[in-house]
Amino acid sequence: MGSTVATEENLDDEVVFAVSPEVILESIRRVAVDAEAKAEFATSYLLARCGLLSDGDLTDAGRALFKLAWVLRRSDEAERALGNALRQMTPIQVIEQELRGLGAVPEDGVLDLLRQHRAVGATLTIADMRPTLRWLNKVGVLVYSTKLKTVRSLTPAPDAALAGEIQGIAAMISPRTPFLNIVRLRRILRPLKGTVWWADPHFGSRALEELAEELNTDNISEIRILSGDAENVVSDRSMRDFRRFQAEMLNNGVHADWRIDVRGVRDWHDRWVADDKIAWNVPPINTLLKNDYSEISPASQRPPLIEWWNRSLPRN
């Protein structure tokens, strides 16, 4: 791929243009066969970001890719699988989401689009991008014309993903897709089972509407909401909304609780939706409603939700 130089202190999703698929797959092999091996920091970031590596070890998805690439030696299939994993990187999501329906777009226009969304830095060049674009074209993630120097999105239709495929979806939240922003959240909520978690320091009671509408209470035993203690979060109004929500869930056999992880103790700032098996990084509900730029993606590792819950205070 490109020649962009990433530094450990300033590493972000632009690294997708700096690490070749050969290097990524070789790093997966080395981590799998050598317990002491560690991927170079840029590759390690990329693997963790795509859910293939966690705490220095391959995840289930990473082990499956290792088996495909190095045990079965199905190189073409392995590259296609890697290409799909890289769809979680923000620059690829910008291309897929923002170019939908626009046809072939000049590559320099794509670069300016990525810069507009702060998905790449000012120093990235077209030459840096081209090797990645050619490879993504090869594995069917997008269409890149080496002759015309254009890029075309191949993102699936919004209703193409089935509930059972939800683990593979990562989606950019964009001002251009105000309806789809909420659709993407709802696709996450519908298949959740067991204990449902929503951890957000600034949890908004508007999120209760989405939970009430989308959760299949036949598959849910408990709902746990975890927030911070800001006044606008733990207001009287949000408590009234929660009490109504709590009563409705109880009518469906589901216990709902809301706890507060107070300032000075709380050491987390991101937001997650999770059940017994799956965890997602999600933006604030207000970001979804305002259509600000953000992202929904599978969490690279599960946060210690139970630990946070046990130390938190019940909301009275």
Secondary structure, 3 states (H helix, E strand, C coil): CCCCCCCHHHCCHHHHHCCCHHHHHHHHHHHHHCCCCCCCHHHHHHHHHCCCEECCEECHHHHHHHHHHHHCCCHHHHHHHHHHHHHHCHHHHHHHHHCCCCCCEEHHHHHHHHHHCCCCCCCCCHHHHHHHHHHHHHCCCEEEECCCCEEEECCCCCCCCCHHHHHHCCEEECCCCHHHHHHHHHHHHCCCCEEEEEECCCCCCHHHHHHHHHCCHHHEEEEEEEECCCCCCCCHHHHHHHHHHHHHHHHCCCEEEEEECCCCCCCCCCCEEECCCCEEECCCHHHHHHCCCEEEEECCCCCCHHHHHHHCEECC
